[in-house]
Amino acid sequence: MSKPPIGVEPSLTKRACYFVLGALLGATLGYGFISAGPGPTPSVFEPHAALWVFGGAVICGLLAAYSPDKFLDGSRRFHRRDDDTTK
């Protein structure tokens, strides 16, 4: 699989898809934080719970949309370069 040329920006569609994936991840983590506490789990629409769920969704979604090429590929430094002539 070849790498895209340097300077090519991700499309708006790709950024939107990664925003949705990041938002789902952030909302899941936020809900995990509020449901892990003692007692009954609060509704996600209560102000203190909504901050964790929806705030986490927005933050993770924005981070994923900001750098979509690095969002799912954290091990990019371990990939072998195509022009590597040292074996």
PyMOL commands that set and color helices and strands:
alter all, ss='L'
color gray80, all
select helices_A, chain A and resi 12-35+47-66+68-71+76-78
alter helices_A, ss='H'
color red, helices_A
deselect
rebuild
show_as cartoon
